[in-house]
Amino acid sequence: MSQGTDNKPSTAPAPETAATFASLDPRTGNVIAEYPIHDLDDVAAAVKRGRDASVWWAALGFDGRKKWLQKWKSAIARDAQSLAEVMSAETGKPIDDAILEIMLAVEHLDWASKNAGKVLGRKKVPSGMVSANQEATLYYQPFGVVGVIGPWNYPVFTPMGSIAYALAAGNAIVFKPSELTPGVGVWLADKWKSLVPNQPVFQVVTGLGATGGALVEAGVDKIAFTGSGPTAKKVMAACAKTLTPMVAEGGGKDAMLVAADADLDAAAGFAVFGGMGNAGQTCVGVERIYVADEVYDAFVRKLTDKASRLRVGGDKDSSYGPMTLDRQNAIVKGQVEDALDKGAHALLGGRESLREPYIEPVILGDVPEDSTAMTEETFGPMLAVNRMRDLEDGVEKANAANYGLAASIFTKDKARAVRAAENLRTGMVSINSVLGFAGVAALPFGGVGESGFGRIHGADGLREFARTKSVTRQKFNAPLNLLTMERKARDMKIAAWMLKTLHGKG
């Protein structure tokens, strides 16, 4: 298994005159490192290198790619502490949270590499009676070069859901990490380069928003985007110019439903984790909670008690860190003020909880459904807790949002939980937990509505990064010669009889 002979870099080289931007520690504002701003020419060159490397990569086949991906997985896992330190410095999240994120990402890399052949391997499919003389085969072929535009909140786990599955499917990758977390992307690319120095199958380009725009315009064969809904629409409009397909995750306004028979202590614990973990900067976490009337007060007591114990700060013992993106402070503040001005009650914290760059836990009750705290993504440590009559009422309220990414349900009644899960307009649901689906590599991940379209993870995630090709081979002449301009009356008579006999009943 040759790596090739040309010495090609896995990260786009920085021209000597290139402008740079700084990666900052959100806890202090200190500069961590400087990275080049790659322009359209730089990105186009990276895509060209990736296209050349993709020929080698695709030719390895599933088993050959699996070997390299397993080596990359092991290298990441062995050096996870180093990656976690880069991630913690760039996002402000605690080291322990960073380690757990890397663990999830590695699980997906492992699953994708081991299951790509089974999911995407060549398959024979039934031809049917009418086409019994045809051997039918389904192929899955790589696109070529996939452009991945990643977010800053989970800068390893989220983009790896595209990177790992696209690589396993046989594509080369050009990855543009968030300008807030460029070091994470460069670390991953450098780790790949240390294993495969001569084939730039996985490259990183760094820069601001214009670099991401350049990647969309640089001739990639598919774009995988994670970010806000408005930005996803801009990326989609750019893709439309060249009919470049894309998979998009645009955020969420995730609801938790707590039934009267739920384990309230467990539900409250998961609510704090889903709503406050990573400073609330979790697209599939918890933002809205609907609780059955008869247990509302008891649940709120447990919820506020658990949330009040959180320790917010920038050291290793903190429960969560700062807002990674500075402007999120203003968004959270605006939603808190809008809710309170419209009649919501502050159950924990409130206006005084915002002390940039940190936000103490905020829990609001009886929040008007038309307030921005209920209709727009918060992406901060704020929970809105409202009442519902029952699960059916909760489903209706949860579905009122334009977003449809994830949700959670807490009840001891399995049948009711399953029925509610089926009726929720979301891509994913956890029952009696939150984020349960994120750790199951075999399950697809994605949303509907403002939360985007397409899927990463699981078999659907592998298929997302492969083109389907249908091939038939005629094994023998058809008994009825219908594919000719000189059809015989006898053959058409038999064909008409078959149509009525096979499909006219019922």
N, C-alpha and C positions, 0 to 999 in steps of 0.2 A: 504494500500500500504506500505509494510514493506521495510525498508532499509537494513534488514539483521542484524546480531548480531556480526559478527566478526569485530574487529577494524582494518581496513586495510587502509593504507595511500593512498592518491590520487596522491602523487608525490613520485618518487622513492627515498627511503632513501639513504643517503650518508654513505658509510662505514667510520668508524672512521679514517682509514688510507688513504682514497681516496685523490688523487691529486685534486687541485682546479685550477680554472682559474678566471681571473678578468673581470668584466664588467666595461667598461670605458666610461666616458663622452667624446664624440668626440670633444666637444667644448674646453675642457681643458686638456684632457688626464688623468684626475683624476680618481681614482678607485671608483666606485659606490658601488660594493659589490663583494664578492667571491662566486663562485658556484662550486659544485662538478663535476668532470669529471667522468661520469658514463661509466663503461666499458661493455664488452659483457655480463658478468654474471649479472651485475646490470640491464641491459636492458632486458635480457631474463627473469629475475625475474619479472620485471614490466609487460612484456607481459603475463606471466603466471597469475599474479594477475588480469590483464585485462580480460583474457579469463574466469576466474572464475566469475568475475563481469558481463561479457557480458551475461551470462545465465540469471541472474536476470534481467538485463536491457532489453533483448529481450522479456522476459516473460511479462513485463509490458504492452506490446502492444503500439499502437500509442497514445492512449489517456493517458496512464500512463506516457509515456516518455514526452509527450507534457507538462504535469503538471510540471515535474521537469525542463525541458528546459525553460519554461516560468518563473519559479522561478529564475533560473540562469540568464536569460535575465534581469529580474527586478533588481537583485542584482548587476549586472554589471552596469546597467544604473544609479542606485542610487549612486554608488561609482565611477562614471566615472572620476571624477576629480583626484582621487588617481591613477587610471590606467594611465590617461593622463600624470601625472607627471613622472611616471616610464618610459613611452614611450618617453617622451621628453628628459629625462636625458640620456637614452640609445641611442637614434637616433640623438638628437640635433634638432629635428623638433620643431616648435613653439607649445605651448600648444593648441592653437585654432585648428591647423591642427590635433593634436592628438585627440581632442574631436570629430571633424568631422569624423575621421576614426572610432572611437568607435561607433558613431551613425550609420554609414553604416554597421558595423559588427553586431550590435544589430538588425538592420532591417532584415538581413539575418537569424539570429538565430530565430527571430520571425516567419519569413515566413516558414522556414524549419520545425519548430515544428508544425505549424498550417496546413501545406499542405502534410506532409508525409503520413498520412492515405489515403488521396484522391488519391495521386499519386501511392503509393506502396501497397495499400490495395488489397486483393484478388479480382480478376475479372473473370467473365464468358466471354468467347469469342465464337464467332460463330463457329460451327463445320463444316459447309459446307454440301452439299447434299450427297456426297459420304460417309461422316462419321456422318450422321445424328443421328445414334444410340449412339454417344459418347457425353457425357457432358464434355466440355473443360474448364479448369480453369487455370489461370495464377497466380502464386505466386511470390512475391518478398521477399527474405529472407536475413537477414544481413550476412555479411562475417564472422563476429566474432570480430577480433581485427584489427583495421586499424592504421598503422603507418603514422604519418603526420610529414613531415620535412618542416619547415617554413622559410621564408626569413626575412631579417632585415628591409627592406625599409617600408613595411606596416605590422608590426609584429602582429597586431590584425586582421585587415580586411582580409588580404590574407589567413592566415591559418584557420580563422573562416569559410571561404568558403568551406573548407573540413571538419573541426571539426563539425560544426553545422549540416551539411547535413548527415554526417556519423553517428552522434549520433541519429539524428531523424530517420534514417533508421534502428536503432537497434544495432549498433556496439559500442564496447568499443574503446577508443582512447589512444594511447601512442604518445605524442607530443614531438618532439625534436625541440625547437626553435633555431634560429640562435645563435651562440656564441656571437654575438654582442648585442642581445636582450633577454638574458635568463630571466631577471626579469619580462618581460611581460608575458612570458609563465608560470612562477611560480605564478604570481599574478592570472592569470585565473584559474589555477589548485587549488590554495588555496581558491578561491571564490567558486569553485565547492565543494571542501572538506567541506567548512563551511555549505553547505546545505545537502550534502550526505556524512557524514564522514565515513560510514561503507562500502561503495561500490566504489572501485577505477575504476569507469567507465571512468574517464578522468584523466590521469596521465601525468606528464612531466618528461622527462629525460634531463639533461643538459650536455654539453660537447662541444668538438670541432668536426672536421669532422669525426673522428673515431667513435664517439658516434652515429652519423647519419648512418655510415656504419654498426655499430652493430645493429641498429634498423632494417635495411633491412635484416640482417641475423638472427634475433631473432625469426623467425617463425610467423611474422604477416601475416594476410590474404590478405592485400592490402597495397600499399604504395601510399600516395599522396605527391608529391614533387613539390616545387617551388624553382627555382634558375636559374643558368646559363645553357645554352644548353650543354656545355661540361660536367658539373657535372651531368645533367640529363642522359646523355648517360652512365656515370659510374654507376649511380644508376640502370639504366635499365639493364645493363650487370650483375650486382649483382642479380637483381630480376630474371633474366633469369635462373640462376642456379637452382632455385626451382619453376620456372614458377609462381612466385608471380606477380599478375597483378599490374599495377600502372597507375596513372594519373599524367601527368607531364606538368608543365608550365615552359618554358625555356627562357622567356624574349621576347623582341620585338624591332622593329626598325620602330615605328609607323609613318605613313605618314598622313599629312593633305593636302587636296586638296581645293584650293580656286578659285572658278570660277569667271568669269568677272562680273557676276551679284550679287556676294555675298555681304552681309553686312560686309564691310571691318573692320569697327570698332569692331563689335562683333567677327569677325574671329580673329582679332589681340588680343583681350582680352582673348579669349579662348586659343590662341596659347601660350601666356605668362603663363597662368595658367597651361596648359598641359605640357609645356616645362620646366618651371622654378619652379613650385610648388614642394615642397619636395626636393628642390635642384636638380630637374630633375631626381630624383631617382624613376621613375614611369614607370613600364613595359608597361602600356597601355596609356602613356601620348602622347607627341608629340616630335619627333626628326627630322623628315624631313618635309618640307613644299614645296608644288608645287603650284605656283601661276600663273594664266593666265597672259600672256605677257602684255596685255593692262592695267592691274591694278597692276602690280608688284611694281612699284615705289611708288605708293600711299599706298599700303599695307605695304611695308617696312618702310615707314615713321611712320605709325601708330604703327607698331610692335616695332620699336626701341624706340619710344617715351614712350610707356607703359613699356617696359622692363627697360628703364633707370631710372624709378621711383622706382624700387624695392630697398629695403633696406636689405642688407645681413649681418647677424650676429647671435649672440647667445642669444640675449635678447628677451623678450616677444613681442616686437614691430617689430621684424625682419620679413621680407617677407618670408625668408627661412633661414635654418641653414647651418651647415657644411656638408661636405661629410661624411656620417656615416662610410663607409669603406675606410680606408686610401688609399688603392691602387687605388681607383677610381680616385684620383687626377692625377695619372700618366696616366691613360687611357684617361681621358679627355684632358690632356695636349698633349698627343701623337696624338690624333685625330685633335686637333686644329692645331698643327704644320704641320701634314701631309696635311691637307686641304689647309693651307696657302702656303705651299711649292709647292703645285700642281696648284696654281693659284686662289684659292678662295679669296674673298674680305672680310675684317673684317667690318661689318656694325655696330657692337657695341662690344666693348671690343676686346679681342684678346689674344695674348701670355701673356700680362701683367695682365690679369684678374685672374690668378691663384695665390692665396696667401693662401696656406694651413693653416688650414683645410677648408677654404672657397674658393669658386669660384664665382666671379662676373658674371652676365649674359654675355654670348657670343653669338652673332648672326653673322653667316657667309653667304655670298651671292655667287651665281654662283659657287657652290662647285662641283668639278669634281665627276661624279657618281662612279668612281672607287676608290675614297679616302675612308679611313676607317670611316670618318665622315658620309658617306652615306651607308656603307656596314656592319658596326659592331655596336652593341649596345653601346651607349654612356653612358647612366645612369648618366648624369650630366646636369647642366644648360646651355646647348648649343643647338642652333637651326640652322639648315642648310636650307636656303631658295633658291630654284631654280625656274626656269621658266617652264611653260608648255603651249602648244598651247590651249588645252581645257581639259575637264574632261577625255575624252577618253585617251589622251596622258598622263595625270596624273596617271590614273589607270595603264597604262602599266609601267610607271616608278616606281610607288609604288610597283607593283607586282614583280619587278626585284630583290628585297631583298629576302634572304633566310628565313627571319622571316615572320610570318603571324599572329600576335596577334590582333592588333586593328588598326583602321584608322578613320579619320573624313573627312566629306565633307561639304563645305559651298557653297550654291547656293540657289537662290529663286525658281528654277525650280524643283518641287518635282519629276516629272517623270524622269528627267535626274539624279537627286540625287539617286533615288531608283535603276535606272539601273546601275549607277556607283557602288553603294553599293553591288549589286548582283555580279558584276564583280571583285571586290576587293578580293584578295586571303588572307582573314583574317577571324578570328573567330567572330569578332565584329566590328561594324561600328556605329558611331554617325553622324547624319546629323544636321548641324547647331549648334553643341555643341561638347564638348569632354567629354569622360568618362560618357556619359549619361547612357550607359548600366550597369555601375557598381552599380548604385543605384537602379536598377530594379531587385528585388530579383527573379522574375519569369523568368528572362532571363538567359540562360546558359552562362558560362564564360570559354574561352579557345581559343587555337590557332591551327595553322597548321604549318607544316614544322619545322624549327628550334625553333619555339615557343611552340612546344610540342603537346600533344594529350590528349583526354579525356576532360570532362567538370565538372566544379563545378557550383553551383548556379542553381536555378530553378528546374523544374521537372527532367531534364537530370542530374543535380547534385545529386538529391536524388537517381536516378536509378544507378548512377555511383558507389554508395556504397551499392548496393544490388545485390544478385544473383537472376537470374530468374529461376523459376522452372515451368515446364509444366506438368499438371496432367489431364488425361482423365479417365472417368468412363463410362463403357458400361451400358447404361440404358435398352437396349433390344437387342435381337439377330438381327444381320444385315439381311435385306432381301436378300442380296447377300452375301453368305458365302465365302469370298475371302481370309480370313486369316486362311487358312488351307492347309495342304499338299494334301488334297483330294478334290480339287476344282472340281465342276461339270462343264461339258461342257456348260450346259445351262447358268450357272452364268457367265462364261467367255464370252459367246456370248453377253449377256446383257451388261457386263462391257465394251466390245469393242464398242458396239453401243453407250453407254453413253459417252465414250471418244470422239468418233467422233462427236456426236451430241452437247455435251457441249463445246468442245474446238476446233473443227475442222473448225469452220466458220471464215470468215474474211480473 
